[in-house]
């Protein structure tokens, strides 16, 4: 499952959009397969990059 932003740059989405993607992905999930955990890790990486980018931009 991928969650690219408009334009196809998943690393360019906002922290809020990345956070929403994480919320959608974990909602109602009861079983965590290795693939699901890998996807969650990828989504967290996208979120962390967005937060860092927004903090740098704000500074």
PQR file with spaces between the fields and no chain letter, atoms N, CA, C, O and H, PARSE charges and radii, in Angstrom:
ATOM       1  N    UNK     1       0.846   -1.180    0.000 -0.4000 1.5000
ATOM       2  CA   UNK     1       0.000    0.000    0.000 -0.0000 2.0000
ATOM       3  C    UNK     1       0.884    1.233    0.000  0.5500 1.7000
ATOM       4  O    UNK     1       1.751    1.379    0.862 -0.5500 1.4000
ATOM       5  N    UNK     2       0.676    2.102   -0.941 -0.4000 1.5000
ATOM       6  CA   UNK     2       1.437    3.342   -0.977 -0.0000 2.0000
ATOM       7  C    UNK     2       0.486    4.510   -0.818  0.5500 1.7000
ATOM       8  O    UNK     2      -0.708    4.407   -1.095 -0.5500 1.4000
ATOM       9  H    UNK     2      -0.028    1.984   -1.641  0.4000 1.0000
ATOM      10  N    UNK     3       1.035    5.608   -0.370 -0.4000 1.5000
ATOM      11  CA   UNK     3       0.216    6.789   -0.142 -0.0000 2.0000
ATOM      12  C    UNK     3       0.891    8.018   -0.727  0.5500 1.7000
ATOM      13  O    UNK     3       1.212    8.956    0.003 -0.5500 1.4000
ATOM      14  H    UNK     3       2.006    5.691   -0.144  0.4000 1.0000
ATOM      15  N    UNK     4       1.112    8.024   -2.047 -0.4000 1.5000
ATOM      16  CA   UNK     4       1.770    9.193   -2.617 -0.0000 2.0000
ATOM      17  C    UNK     4       0.859   10.410   -2.585  0.5500 1.7000
ATOM      18  O    UNK     4      -0.362   10.288   -2.683 -0.5500 1.4000
ATOM      19  H    UNK     4       0.851    7.262   -2.640  0.4000 1.0000
ATOM      20  N    UNK     5       1.453   11.566   -2.451 -0.4000 1.5000
ATOM      21  CA   UNK     5       0.692   12.798   -2.505 -0.0000 2.0000
ATOM      22  C    UNK     5       0.424   13.151   -3.958  0.5500 1.7000
ATOM      23  O    UNK     5       0.887   12.469   -4.872 -0.5500 1.4000
ATOM      24  H    UNK     5       2.445   11.665   -2.371  0.4000 1.0000
ATOM      25  N    UNK     6      -0.320   14.210   -4.157 -0.4000 1.5000
ATOM      26  CA   UNK     6      -0.575   14.666   -5.513 -0.0000 2.0000
ATOM      27  C    UNK     6       0.753   14.926   -6.204  0.5500 1.7000
ATOM      28  O    UNK     6       1.641   15.551   -5.623 -0.5500 1.4000
ATOM      29  H    UNK     6      -0.696   14.764   -3.414  0.4000 1.0000
ATOM      30  N    UNK     7       0.898   14.465   -7.409 -0.4000 1.5000
ATOM      31  CA   UNK     7       2.141   14.624   -8.125 -0.0000 2.0000
ATOM      32  C    UNK     7       3.059   13.429   -7.974  0.5500 1.7000
ATOM      33  O    UNK     7       4.102   13.361   -8.625 -0.5500 1.4000
ATOM      34  H    UNK     7       0.177   13.957   -7.881  0.4000 1.0000
ATOM      35  N    UNK     8       2.681   12.473   -7.114 -0.4000 1.5000
ATOM      36  CA   UNK     8       3.429   11.244   -6.989 -0.0000 2.0000
ATOM      37  C    UNK     8       4.637   11.288   -6.068  0.5500 1.7000
ATOM      38  O    UNK     8       5.368   10.300   -5.986 -0.5500 1.4000
ATOM      39  H    UNK     8       1.834   12.528   -6.585  0.4000 1.0000
ATOM      40  N    UNK     9       4.875   12.384   -5.378 -0.4000 1.5000
ATOM      41  CA   UNK     9       6.039   12.482   -4.503 -0.0000 2.0000
ATOM      42  C    UNK     9       5.619   12.222   -3.070  0.5500 1.7000
ATOM      43  O    UNK     9       5.206   13.142   -2.364 -0.5500 1.4000
ATOM      44  H    UNK     9       4.282   13.187   -5.445  0.4000 1.0000
ATOM      45  N    UNK    10       5.721   10.963   -2.633 -0.4000 1.5000
ATOM      46  CA   UNK    10       5.281   10.642   -1.285 -0.0000 2.0000
ATOM      47  C    UNK    10       6.135   11.341   -0.231  0.5500 1.7000
ATOM      48  O    UNK    10       5.650   11.593    0.872 -0.5500 1.4000
ATOM      49  H    UNK    10       6.056   10.216   -3.207  0.4000 1.0000
ATOM      50  N    UNK    11       7.374   11.656   -0.535 -0.4000 1.5000
ATOM      51  CA   UNK    11       8.237   12.359    0.417 -0.0000 2.0000
ATOM      52  C    UNK    11       7.915   13.856    0.461  0.5500 1.7000
ATOM      53  O    UNK    11       8.454   14.572    1.304 -0.5500 1.4000
ATOM      54  H    UNK    11       7.768   11.451   -1.431  0.4000 1.0000
ATOM      55  N    UNK    12       7.048   14.337   -0.429 -0.4000 1.5000
ATOM      56  CA   UNK    12       6.743   15.762   -0.487 -0.0000 2.0000
ATOM      57  C    UNK    12       5.430   16.113    0.198  0.5500 1.7000
ATOM      58  O    UNK    12       5.060   17.286    0.246 -0.5500 1.4000
ATOM      59  H    UNK    12       6.610   13.755   -1.114  0.4000 1.0000
ATOM      60  N    UNK    13       4.724   15.134    0.723 -0.4000 1.5000
ATOM      61  CA   UNK    13       3.451   15.440    1.348 -0.0000 2.0000
ATOM      62  C    UNK    13       3.646   16.110    2.701  0.5500 1.7000
ATOM      63  O    UNK    13       4.726   16.045    3.287 -0.5500 1.4000
ATOM      64  H    UNK    13       5.024   14.181    0.684  0.4000 1.0000
ATOM      65  N    UNK    14       2.599   16.749    3.186 -0.4000 1.5000
ATOM      66  CA   UNK    14       2.681   17.434    4.466 -0.0000 2.0000
ATOM      67  C    UNK    14       2.683   16.428    5.606  0.5500 1.7000
ATOM      68  O    UNK    14       2.303   15.270    5.432 -0.5500 1.4000
ATOM      69  H    UNK    14       1.721   16.802    2.710  0.4000 1.0000
ATOM      70  N    UNK    15       3.116   16.885    6.769 -0.4000 1.5000
ATOM      71  CA   UNK    15       3.099   16.027    7.950 -0.0000 2.0000
ATOM      72  C    UNK    15       1.669   15.629    8.287  0.5500 1.7000
ATOM      73  O    UNK    15       1.423   14.497    8.705 -0.5500 1.4000
ATOM      74  H    UNK    15       3.425   17.825    6.911  0.4000 1.0000
ATOM      75  N    UNK    16       0.720   16.549    8.109 -0.4000 1.5000
ATOM      76  CA   UNK    16      -0.683   16.238    8.392 -0.0000 2.0000
ATOM      77  C    UNK    16      -1.198   15.150    7.450  0.5500 1.7000
ATOM      78  O    UNK    16      -1.919   14.251    7.884 -0.5500 1.4000
ATOM      79  H    UNK    16       0.920   17.469    7.769  0.4000 1.0000
ATOM      80  N    UNK    17      -0.840   15.221    6.176 -0.4000 1.5000
ATOM      81  CA   UNK    17      -1.275   14.200    5.218 -0.0000 2.0000
ATOM      82  C    UNK    17      -0.621   12.858    5.522  0.5500 1.7000
ATOM      83  O    UNK    17      -1.266   11.814    5.420 -0.5500 1.4000
ATOM      84  H    UNK    17      -0.255   15.951    5.824  0.4000 1.0000
ATOM      85  N    UNK    18       0.653   12.881    5.893 -0.4000 1.5000
ATOM      86  CA   UNK    18       1.342   11.644    6.248 -0.0000 2.0000
ATOM      87  C    UNK    18       0.734   11.036    7.504  0.5500 1.7000
ATOM      88  O    UNK    18       0.573    9.819    7.594 -0.5500 1.4000
ATOM      89  H    UNK    18       1.177   13.729    5.976  0.4000 1.0000
ATOM      90  N    UNK    19       0.398   11.880    8.468 -0.4000 1.5000
ATOM      91  CA   UNK    19      -0.238   11.410    9.697 -0.0000 2.0000
ATOM      92  C    UNK    19      -1.589   10.766    9.382  0.5500 1.7000
ATOM      93  O    UNK    19      -1.923    9.722    9.941 -0.5500 1.4000
ATOM      94  H    UNK    19       0.529   12.868    8.394  0.4000 1.0000
ATOM      95  N    UNK    20      -2.353   11.373    8.507 -0.4000 1.5000
ATOM      96  CA   UNK    20      -3.655   10.821    8.122 -0.0000 2.0000
ATOM      97  C    UNK    20      -3.483    9.476    7.425  0.5500 1.7000
ATOM      98  O    UNK    20      -4.290    8.570    7.635 -0.5500 1.4000
ATOM      99  H    UNK    20      -2.082   12.222    8.053  0.4000 1.0000
ATOM     100  N    UNK    21      -2.459    9.329    6.609 -0.4000 1.5000
ATOM     101  CA   UNK    21      -2.192    8.053    5.947 -0.0000 2.0000
ATOM     102  C    UNK    21      -1.904    6.963    6.977  0.5500 1.7000
ATOM     103  O    UNK    21      -2.349    5.825    6.830 -0.5500 1.4000
ATOM     104  H    UNK    21      -1.803   10.065    6.439  0.4000 1.0000
ATOM     105  N    UNK    22      -1.155    7.321    8.021 -0.4000 1.5000
ATOM     106  CA   UNK    22      -0.874    6.357    9.091 -0.0000 2.0000
ATOM     107  C    UNK    22      -2.172    5.992    9.805  0.5500 1.7000
ATOM     108  O    UNK    22      -2.429    4.816   10.061 -0.5500 1.4000
ATOM     109  H    UNK    22      -0.794    8.246    8.141  0.4000 1.0000
ATOM     110  N    UNK    23      -2.985    6.982   10.125 -0.4000 1.5000
ATOM     111  CA   UNK    23      -4.257    6.719   10.807 -0.0000 2.0000
ATOM     112  C    UNK    23      -5.151    5.790    9.990  0.5500 1.7000
ATOM     113  O    UNK    23      -5.753    4.864   10.534 -0.5500 1.4000
ATOM     114  H    UNK    23      -2.776    7.938    9.917  0.4000 1.0000
ATOM     115  N    UNK    24      -5.236    6.039    8.688 -0.4000 1.5000
ATOM     116  CA   UNK    24      -6.054    5.178    7.823 -0.0000 2.0000
ATOM     117  C    UNK    24      -5.504    3.762    7.796  0.5500 1.7000
ATOM     118  O    UNK    24      -6.268    2.796    7.816 -0.5500 1.4000
ATOM     119  H    UNK    24      -4.747    6.791    8.247  0.4000 1.0000
ATOM     120  N    UNK    25      -4.187    3.633    7.750 -0.4000 1.5000
ATOM     121  CA   UNK    25      -3.558    2.320    7.638 -0.0000 2.0000
ATOM     122  C    UNK    25      -3.772    1.487    8.898  0.5500 1.7000
ATOM     123  O    UNK    25      -3.997    0.281    8.800 -0.5500 1.4000
ATOM     124  H    UNK    25      -3.566    4.418    7.734  0.4000 1.0000
ATOM     125  N    UNK    26      -3.708    2.098   10.074 -0.4000 1.5000
ATOM     126  CA   UNK    26      -3.830    1.326   11.312 -0.0000 2.0000
ATOM     127  C    UNK    26      -5.268    1.157   11.786  0.5500 1.7000
ATOM     128  O    UNK    26      -5.536    0.321   12.649 -0.5500 1.4000
ATOM     129  H    UNK    26      -3.525    3.078   10.154  0.4000 1.0000
ATOM     130  N    UNK    27      -6.190    1.930   11.239 -0.4000 1.5000
ATOM     131  CA   UNK    27      -7.586    1.883   11.698 -0.0000 2.0000
ATOM     132  C    UNK    27      -8.170    0.482   11.566  0.5500 1.7000
ATOM     133  O    UNK    27      -8.220   -0.085   10.475 -0.5500 1.4000
ATOM     134  H    UNK    27      -5.972    2.609   10.538  0.4000 1.0000
ATOM     135  N    UNK    28      -8.606   -0.061   12.687 -0.4000 1.5000
ATOM     136  CA   UNK    28      -9.284   -1.348   12.700 -0.0000 2.0000
ATOM     137  C    UNK    28      -8.403   -2.553   12.462  0.5500 1.7000
ATOM     138  O    UNK    28      -8.907   -3.672   12.381 -0.5500 1.4000
ATOM     139  H    UNK    28      -8.565    0.400   13.573  0.4000 1.0000
ATOM     140  N    UNK    29      -7.100   -2.357   12.348 -0.4000 1.5000
ATOM     141  CA   UNK    29      -6.202   -3.480   12.061 -0.0000 2.0000
ATOM     142  C    UNK    29      -5.984   -4.290   13.329  0.5500 1.7000
ATOM     143  O    UNK    29      -5.626   -3.745   14.373 -0.5500 1.4000
ATOM     144  H    UNK    29      -6.691   -1.447   12.414  0.4000 1.0000
ATOM     145  N    UNK    30      -6.203   -5.599   13.231 -0.4000 1.5000
ATOM     146  CA   UNK    30      -6.003   -6.496   14.375 -0.0000 2.0000
ATOM     147  C    UNK    30      -4.794   -7.403   14.171  0.5500 1.7000
ATOM     148  O    UNK    30      -4.201   -7.873   15.142 -0.5500 1.4000
ATOM     149  H    UNK    30      -6.494   -6.043   12.383  0.4000 1.0000
ATOM     150  N    UNK    31      -4.431   -7.650   12.929 -0.4000 1.5000
ATOM     151  CA   UNK    31      -3.320   -8.539   12.620 -0.0000 2.0000
ATOM     152  C    UNK    31      -2.221   -7.733   11.942  0.5500 1.7000
ATOM     153  O    UNK    31      -2.466   -6.973   11.005 -0.5500 1.4000
ATOM     154  H    UNK    31      -4.913   -7.268   12.140  0.4000 1.0000
ATOM     155  N    UNK    32      -0.996   -7.923   12.446 -0.4000 1.5000
ATOM     156  CA   UNK    32       0.147   -7.212   11.888 -0.0000 2.0000
ATOM     157  C    UNK    32       1.112   -8.214   11.266  0.5500 1.7000
ATOM     158  O    UNK    32       1.928   -8.824   11.957 -0.5500 1.4000
ATOM     159  H    UNK    32      -0.798   -8.540   13.207  0.4000 1.0000
ATOM     160  N    UNK    33       1.005   -8.371    9.958 -0.4000 1.5000
ATOM     161  CA   UNK    33       1.915   -9.248    9.227 -0.0000 2.0000
ATOM     162  C    UNK    33       3.254   -8.530    9.063  0.5500 1.7000
ATOM     163  O    UNK    33       3.333   -7.316    9.256 -0.5500 1.4000
ATOM     164  H    UNK    33       0.343   -7.876    9.396  0.4000 1.0000
ATOM     165  N    UNK    34       4.292   -9.260    8.713 -0.4000 1.5000
ATOM     166  CA   UNK    34       5.578   -8.583    8.452 -0.0000 2.0000
ATOM     167  C    UNK    34       5.449   -7.524    7.353  0.5500 1.7000
ATOM     168  O    UNK    34       6.098   -6.480    7.413 -0.5500 1.4000
ATOM     169  H    UNK    34       4.228  -10.245    8.556  0.4000 1.0000
ATOM     170  N    UNK    35       4.618   -7.796    6.363 -0.4000 1.5000
ATOM     171  CA   UNK    35       4.426   -6.818    5.280 -0.0000 2.0000
ATOM     172  C    UNK    35       3.730   -5.566    5.799  0.5500 1.7000
ATOM     173  O    UNK    35       4.093   -4.451    5.425 -0.5500 1.4000
ATOM     174  H    UNK    35       4.091   -8.644    6.314  0.4000 1.0000
ATOM     175  N    UNK    36       2.726   -5.746    6.663 -0.4000 1.5000
ATOM     176  CA   UNK    36       2.014   -4.601    7.227 -0.0000 2.0000
ATOM     177  C    UNK    36       2.948   -3.777    8.105  0.5500 1.7000
ATOM     178  O    UNK    36       2.904   -2.547    8.072 -0.5500 1.4000
ATOM     179  H    UNK    36       2.431   -6.652    6.967  0.4000 1.0000
ATOM     180  N    UNK    37       3.789   -4.442    8.887 -0.4000 1.5000
ATOM     181  CA   UNK    37       4.743   -3.721    9.722 -0.0000 2.0000
ATOM     182  C    UNK    37       5.760   -2.960    8.875  0.5500 1.7000
ATOM     183  O    UNK    37       6.160   -1.850    9.228 -0.5500 1.4000
ATOM     184  H    UNK    37       3.824   -5.441    8.914  0.4000 1.0000
ATOM     185  N    UNK    38       6.173   -3.548    7.772 -0.4000 1.5000
ATOM     186  CA   UNK    38       7.095   -2.859    6.864 -0.0000 2.0000
ATOM     187  C    UNK    38       6.435   -1.624    6.267  0.5500 1.7000
ATOM     188  O    UNK    38       7.071   -0.578    6.143 -0.5500 1.4000
ATOM     189  H    UNK    38       5.848   -4.449    7.485  0.4000 1.0000
ATOM     190  N    UNK    39       5.168   -1.740    5.899 -0.4000 1.5000
ATOM     191  CA   UNK    39       4.439   -0.588    5.354 -0.0000 2.0000
ATOM     192  C    UNK    39       4.273    0.489    6.414  0.5500 1.7000
ATOM     193  O    UNK    39       4.418    1.675    6.116 -0.5500 1.4000
ATOM     194  H    UNK    39       4.651   -2.591    5.999  0.4000 1.0000
ATOM     195  N    UNK    40       3.970    0.096    7.644 -0.4000 1.5000
ATOM     196  CA   UNK    40       3.851    1.065    8.726 -0.0000 2.0000
ATOM     197  C    UNK    40       5.178    1.783    8.940  0.5500 1.7000
ATOM     198  O    UNK    40       5.203    2.997    9.144 -0.5500 1.4000
ATOM     199  H    UNK    40       3.852   -0.867    7.885  0.4000 1.0000
ATOM     200  N    UNK    41       6.258    1.053    8.895 -0.4000 1.5000
ATOM     201  CA   UNK    41       7.582    1.658    9.037 -0.0000 2.0000
ATOM     202  C    UNK    41       7.840    2.657    7.918  0.5500 1.7000
ATOM     203  O    UNK    41       8.393    3.731    8.157 -0.5500 1.4000
ATOM     204  H    UNK    41       6.238    0.067    8.729  0.4000 1.0000
ATOM     205  N    UNK    42       7.442    2.308    6.696 -0.4000 1.5000
ATOM     206  CA   UNK    42       7.611    3.216    5.562 -0.0000 2.0000
ATOM     207  C    UNK    42       6.780    4.481    5.762  0.5500 1.7000
ATOM     208  O    UNK    42       7.249    5.587    5.495 -0.5500 1.4000
ATOM     209  H    UNK    42       6.994    1.435    6.502  0.4000 1.0000
ATOM     210  N    UNK    43       5.534    4.312    6.238 -0.4000 1.5000
ATOM     211  CA   UNK    43       4.671    5.468    6.478 -0.0000 2.0000
ATOM     212  C    UNK    43       5.242    6.363    7.575  0.5500 1.7000
ATOM     213  O    UNK    43       5.178    7.588    7.468 -0.5500 1.4000
ATOM     214  H    UNK    43       5.152    3.414    6.455  0.4000 1.0000
ATOM     215  N    UNK    44       5.797    5.767    8.625 -0.4000 1.5000
ATOM     216  CA   UNK    44       6.440    6.559    9.672 -0.0000 2.0000
ATOM     217  C    UNK    44       7.626    7.335    9.110  0.5500 1.7000
ATOM     218  O    UNK    44       7.838    8.490    9.481 -0.5500 1.4000
ATOM     219  H    UNK    44       5.848    4.772    8.712  0.4000 1.0000
ATOM     220  N    UNK    45       8.395    6.722    8.228 -0.4000 1.5000
ATOM     221  CA   UNK    45       9.547    7.401    7.623 -0.0000 2.0000
ATOM     222  C    UNK    45       9.090    8.609    6.804  0.5500 1.7000
ATOM     223  O    UNK    45       9.725    9.663    6.838 -0.5500 1.4000
ATOM     224  H    UNK    45       8.223    5.784    7.927  0.4000 1.0000
ATOM     225  N    UNK    46       7.997    8.454    6.075 -0.4000 1.5000
ATOM     226  CA   UNK    46       7.441    9.568    5.289 -0.0000 2.0000
ATOM     227  C    UNK    46       7.015   10.684    6.234  0.5500 1.7000
ATOM     228  O    UNK    46       7.271   11.859    5.970 -0.5500 1.4000
ATOM     229  H    UNK    46       7.481    7.597    6.047  0.4000 1.0000
ATOM     230  N    UNK    47       6.359   10.314    7.345 -0.4000 1.5000
ATOM     231  CA   UNK    47       5.905   11.305    8.316 -0.0000 2.0000
ATOM     232  C    UNK    47       7.092   12.040    8.946  0.5500 1.7000
ATOM     233  O    UNK    47       7.086   13.267    9.050 -0.5500 1.4000
ATOM     234  H    UNK    47       6.151    9.359    7.559  0.4000 1.0000
ATOM     235  N    UNK    48       8.110   11.280    9.364 -0.4000 1.5000
ATOM     236  CA   UNK    48       9.287   11.901    9.976 -0.0000 2.0000
ATOM     237  C    UNK    48       9.967   12.874    9.009  0.5500 1.7000
ATOM     238  O    UNK    48      10.394   13.957    9.411 -0.5500 1.4000
ATOM     239  H    UNK    48       8.115   10.284    9.279  0.4000 1.0000
ATOM     240  N    UNK    49      10.066   12.490    7.749 -0.4000 1.5000
ATOM     241  CA   UNK    49      10.679   13.372    6.749 -0.0000 2.0000
ATOM     242  C    UNK    49       9.857   14.645    6.577  0.5500 1.7000
ATOM     243  O    UNK    49      10.412   15.737    6.456 -0.5500 1.4000
ATOM     244  H    UNK    49       9.719   11.611    7.422  0.4000 1.0000
ATOM     245  N    UNK    50       8.539   14.503    6.566 -0.4000 1.5000
ATOM     246  CA   UNK    50       7.668   15.671    6.406 -0.0000 2.0000
ATOM     247  C    UNK    50       7.786   16.600    7.607  0.5500 1.7000
ATOM     248  O    UNK    50       7.855   17.817    7.441 -0.5500 1.4000
ATOM     249  H    UNK    50       8.088   13.616    6.665  0.4000 1.0000
ATOM     250  N    UNK    51       7.809   16.042    8.815 -0.4000 1.5000
ATOM     251  CA   UNK    51       7.951   16.865   10.021 -0.0000 2.0000
ATOM     252  C    UNK    51       9.291   17.596    9.994  0.5500 1.7000
ATOM     253  O    UNK    51       9.351   18.794   10.270 -0.5500 1.4000
ATOM     254  H    UNK    51       7.753   15.053    8.951  0.4000 1.0000
ATOM     255  N    UNK    52      10.352   16.889    9.668 -0.4000 1.5000
ATOM     256  CA   UNK    52      11.673   17.525    9.617 -0.0000 2.0000
ATOM     257  C    UNK    52      11.701   18.640    8.579  0.5500 1.7000
ATOM     258  O    UNK    52      12.255   19.711    8.827 -0.5500 1.4000
ATOM     259  H    UNK    52      10.304   15.916    9.444  0.4000 1.0000
ATOM     260  N    UNK    53      11.103   18.387    7.417 -0.4000 1.5000
ATOM     261  CA   UNK    53      11.072   19.394    6.354 -0.0000 2.0000
ATOM     262  C    UNK    53      10.285   20.617    6.806  0.5500 1.7000
ATOM     263  O    UNK    53      10.700   21.748    6.556 -0.5500 1.4000
ATOM     264  H    UNK    53      10.653   17.517    7.215  0.4000 1.0000
ATOM     265  N    UNK    54       9.134   20.397    7.479 -0.4000 1.5000
ATOM     266  CA   UNK    54       8.310   21.521    7.920 -0.0000 2.0000
ATOM     267  C    UNK    54       8.997   22.301    9.038  0.5500 1.7000
ATOM     268  O    UNK    54       8.857   23.521    9.115 -0.5500 1.4000
ATOM     269  H    UNK    54       8.797   19.478    7.682  0.4000 1.0000
ATOM     270  N    UNK    55       9.735   21.611    9.903 -0.4000 1.5000
ATOM     271  CA   UNK    55      10.464   22.311   10.969 -0.0000 2.0000
ATOM     272  C    UNK    55      11.577   23.166   10.381  0.5500 1.7000
ATOM     273  O    UNK    55      11.813   24.286   10.836 -0.5500 1.4000
ATOM     274  H    UNK    55       9.848   20.619    9.841  0.4000 1.0000
ATOM     275  N    UNK    56      12.260   22.639    9.369 -0.4000 1.5000
ATOM     276  CA   UNK    56      13.331   23.372    8.711 -0.0000 2.0000
ATOM     277  C    UNK    56      12.764   24.590    7.996  0.5500 1.7000
ATOM     278  O    UNK    56      13.346   25.674    8.043 -0.5500 1.4000
ATOM     279  H    UNK    56      12.069   21.729    8.999  0.4000 1.0000
ATOM     280  N    UNK    57      11.630   24.408    7.334 -0.4000 1.5000
ATOM     281  CA   UNK    57      10.981   25.502    6.615 -0.0000 2.0000
ATOM     282  C    UNK    57      10.527   26.589    7.575  0.5500 1.7000
ATOM     283  O    UNK    57      10.648   27.776    7.274 -0.5500 1.4000
ATOM     284  H    UNK    57      11.157   23.527    7.295  0.4000 1.0000
ATOM     285  N    UNK    58      10.000   26.189    8.737 -0.4000 1.5000
ATOM     286  CA   UNK    58       9.514   27.156    9.714 -0.0000 2.0000
ATOM     287  C    UNK    58      10.654   27.919   10.373  0.5500 1.7000
ATOM     288  O    UNK    58      10.479   29.054   10.816 -0.5500 1.4000
ATOM     289  H    UNK    58       9.902   25.225    8.982  0.4000 1.0000
ATOM     290  N    UNK    59      11.797   27.303   10.433 -0.4000 1.5000
ATOM     291  CA   UNK    59      12.948   27.965   11.093 -0.0000 2.0000
ATOM     292  C    UNK    59      13.526   28.955   10.146  0.5500 1.7000
ATOM     293  O    UNK    59      14.500   29.632   10.479 -0.5500 1.4000
ATOM     294  H    UNK    59      11.940   26.381   10.073  0.4000 1.0000
